[in-house]
Amino acid sequence: MQHKDGPFVSVNNRSLSSSWFKKTLSNGMIVPRTWLLYSPSAEAAFCFCCLLFGQADQNDLQKSSFGNIHNGFSSWQKLSPRVANHENSVAHRVAFLKWKELENRVTTARDRSVDALLQSQILSEQQKWRDVLDRILSTITFLAEQNLAFRGHRETLSPDDWSSNPGNFLAVLKLLAKYDLVIRQHIDSAVQNRHTCSYLSHDIQNEFIELLGKSVVDTIVADIRRAKYFTIMFDTTPDLAHREQMSQVIRYVSISGKDVEIKEAFLGFIEVHDKTAAGLTEAITSRLETLGLHIEDCRGQAFDNAAVMAGRKSGVQQRILQINPQAVFIPCDNHSLNLVGVHAAETSPAVVTFPRGYLVVTFCTF
């Protein structure tokens, strides 16, 4: 991939442009420079054919007018005449001819050379792994959508050991193997050689789940960005390991044509280490920034009535109002009704003086 459409990183107000990927001949004809490519990670331009066929002992290739072939070229102010000089150099032309000769051998159907056979084998192996990953990802998606556990008491791929519970993930794959040749051959290969890559371990499962979850969150966030304005609904609670977990819910209006729908999207949990109002506010604003959502577009904030969240002087809602005065605070109705019941009960002398241990009053909403 040439990345000829950018974006290109600017250095000293100069950068590569798409026009350099074309060459104008003396007769006015415009031809593409197929050998030129741009690397966004290295932020440099490279000569593809010289990378493939450059000789380490040839000084004119290693230190050509286009720069070191392995480090790339990024002196954008010197593109002219460096690109033309490199293009006309003997070393570049030799590498270019070798590249085109290899390309012709690989792509010509009538050619049964070693290169063509090797390329055919590579494509076959590539398709096999794509088919395997497609089935594994489909299994993971199915279990995740059904909210089923993945791992069992004892994970084993051996077809002779069905006495122990292998877990839902491996059990589904074993079921598919009865009717699907691709996954059956893959499992047989994994059983015979346990040192080969199988993509069936719990670490791979967790990685795939994380990638799928990120894809879901990215889709939801993109929908929120299209809506622009949103309400934040965050709350914290400790888990079994006594770690404070903050749930993240965004409420927004989704408009698709004539259809208008109010949505509440759950975006996951984040661990909170600072439970003060300042710490929770920082966690919320940092999370929104990570998601690419602007706190300036927030039009509402809904929390419970805990003092750290709803405090009018230094609570989270007040701190967010100082950042964005349009983020109206909306207290939780359930918590508010419960407080009404508690304060109402406190006004009754009979309730206040009632002996402890004999009366339990519970307020709930339906």
C-alpha positions, 0 to 999 in steps of 0.5 A, a space after each residue: 500500500 503506497 499511502 499516496 493520499 496521506 495524511 503526510 506529517 509536516 516537518 518545518 512546514 514542509 511535507 510530502 504531497 500526492 503529486 510526487 507519486 506521479 511523473 510527467 514525461 517529456 511528451 506530457 504523459 503522466 505515469 505513476 511512480 509505483 515504486 514510491 511509498 510512504 510509511 505513516 509509522 516511520 514518517 518517511 518515504 521509501 523506494 519499494 524495489 530498492 528495499 526488496 533488492 537493494 544490495 548491502 555492499 553497493 554504496 550507491 544503493 545504501 547511500 543513494 540520492 534518495 537517502 538510506 534505503 532502510 531508513 527512508 527519506 524525510 528531507 521534504 525540502 530536498 525532494 526536488 531533485 532527489 526523487 528524479 536523481 534516484 529514479 534515474 540511478 543505475 542501482 534503482 533501475 536494476 532493482 526495479 527490473 528485478 521487482 517487475 520480473 518477479 511480479 511477472 513470474 508470480 502473476 502469470 498463470 502459465 508460469 510454473 516457476 518456484 516463485 509462482 508455486 510458492 505464492 500459490 502455497 502462501 495464498 492457500 495457507 493465508 485462506 486457511 487461517 482466515 477460515 479458521 479465524 472466521 470460525 473462532 471469532 464466530 464462536 466467541 461472538 456467539 458465546 458473548 452475545 448469549 452471555 455464556 462462560 467460555 472456560 470449563 473445569 478442564 480444557 482439553 482438545 482430545 476427542 477421547 476425553 469427554 468426561 470432563 467439561 472442556 468449557 463452552 468455547 471448546 465444546 462448540 468448536 468440537 461440535 462444529 468439527 463434526 460437520 466442518 472440515 476446516 475446523 476439524 483439521 485445525 483441531 486435529 493439528 492442534 492435538 497432534 502438535 501442541 507447540 503450533 499456533 492454534 488460537 484456542 488458548 484462554 489468552 487468545 480468547 481474552 484478546 479477541 473478546 477485548 478486540 470485539 468489545 473495542 469494536 462495539 464501543 467504537 461503533 457506539 461512540 461514533 453514533 454518539 458523535 453523530 448525535 453530538 449532544 449527550 448526558 453522562 450517567 456514571 456511578 461507582 460500586 466495589 466489586 468482590 475484590 473490593 476494587 471501586 468500579 465506575 460504570 459508564 452510561 451515555 444517554 443521547 438522541 439518535 436520529 436516522 431519517 425520520 426515526 428518532 430514538 432515545 438511547 442509553 449506551 453502556 460503555 463498560 467499567 473503569 477502575 477508580 482509585 481516588 473516590 473523592 469528588 476531585 478524583 471522580 471528576 478527573 476520571 469522568 472527564 479523562 474517560 470522555 476525552 479518551 473516547 473522543 467525546 467533548 465535555 462541552 457537548 454534555 447537556 446533562 449529568 445524572 448521578 445518585 444523591 451521594 454527597 460526593 456526587 450531588 454536593 452543591 458546593 464541591 460535589 462532582 456535579 458542581 465541578 462539572 458545572 464549572 467546566 460546562 455550565 450547560 451540563 444540567 444535573 438530574 438527581 436519581 428519582 429512586 434515590 430522591 424518593 427514598 430520601 423523601 421517605 426517610 425524612 418523612 419518617 423522621 418527622 413522626 415521633 412514633 417512628 423516631 421513638 420506636 424501639 430499635 430492632 423491631 421495625 425495618 422500613 424499606 422504600 422501593 419503586 416499581 
